[in-house]
Amino acid sequence: MRRIWIGGDGRELDRHELGRRLARNTALRFVYGWLSNIVAIWVASLVFSGIDYGRFGILVVASLVFSLVNVLVRPIVILLALPAVILTLGVGLLFVNALMLLLTDAIVGSFEVSGFWTAVGGAFFIWLAHLAIDGVLKPEFKRLPRRS
């Protein structure tokens, strides 16, 4: 039985076209996440004096590293912390995001997060900024094609 996928525009897609669209969507998601991380970390640095990056170039590099850390390390940490995440009804994810912010601090020398609770507050405001950005822009590429 051949599966037919329906794209966002209502057209049927074969496997190869679906693969190309998914690869493009993955790249778009990463770039979108990187750019929104620039705004989100900037907002967090406005709220917390303990988050400092110095120059704009450092902010761009820190947001790129933060995006890479979220793609590569965060899923492993979430898997390891899954019992705590379930017991706290998801609040544990805030602490995972704070750890990702601290890891970014450790990797990018000129990016500074002054302590754990500053990282927790920064993670919360980064989440709020992402929520606002997604609410305003409503990116279409975040939606996957549906099956028929």
Secondary structure in CASP SS format (residue, H / E / C, confidence):
PFRMAT SS
TARGET T0000
AUTHOR 0000-0000-0000
METHOD secondary structure of the structure
MODEL  1
M C 1.00
R C 1.00
R C 1.00
I C 1.00
W E 1.00
I E 1.00
G C 1.00
G C 1.00
D C 1.00
G C 1.00
R C 1.00
E E 1.00
L E 1.00
D C 1.00
R H 1.00
H H 1.00
E H 1.00
L H 1.00
G H 1.00
R H 1.00
R H 1.00
L H 1.00
A H 1.00
R H 1.00
N H 1.00
T H 1.00
A H 1.00
L H 1.00
R H 1.00
F H 1.00
V H 1.00
Y H 1.00
G H 1.00
W H 1.00
L H 1.00
S H 1.00
N H 1.00
I H 1.00
V H 1.00
A H 1.00
I H 1.00
W H 1.00
V H 1.00
A H 1.00
S H 1.00
L H 1.00
V H 1.00
F C 1.00
S C 1.00
G C 1.00
I E 1.00
D E 1.00
Y C 1.00
G C 1.00
R C 1.00
F H 1.00
G H 1.00
I H 1.00
L H 1.00
V H 1.00
V H 1.00
A H 1.00
S H 1.00
L H 1.00
V H 1.00
F H 1.00
S H 1.00
L H 1.00
V H 1.00
N H 1.00
V H 1.00
L H 1.00
V C 1.00
R H 1.00
P H 1.00
I H 1.00
V H 1.00
I H 1.00
L H 1.00
L H 1.00
A C 1.00
L H 1.00
P H 1.00
A H 1.00
V H 1.00
I H 1.00
L H 1.00
T C 1.00
L C 1.00
G C 1.00
V C 1.00
G H 1.00
L H 1.00
L H 1.00
F H 1.00
V H 1.00
N H 1.00
A H 1.00
L H 1.00
M H 1.00
L H 1.00
L H 1.00
L H 1.00
T H 1.00
D H 1.00
A H 1.00
I H 1.00
V C 1.00
G C 1.00
S C 1.00
F C 1.00
E E 1.00
V E 1.00
S C 1.00
G C 1.00
F H 1.00
W H 1.00
T H 1.00
A H 1.00
V H 1.00
G H 1.00
G H 1.00
A H 1.00
F H 1.00
F H 1.00
I H 1.00
W H 1.00
L H 1.00
A H 1.00
H H 1.00
L H 1.00
A H 1.00
I H 1.00
D H 1.00
G H 1.00
V H 1.00
L H 1.00
K C 1.00
P C 1.00
E H 1.00
F H 1.00
K H 1.00
R C 1.00
L C 1.00
P C 1.00
R E 1.00
R E 1.00
S C 1.00
END
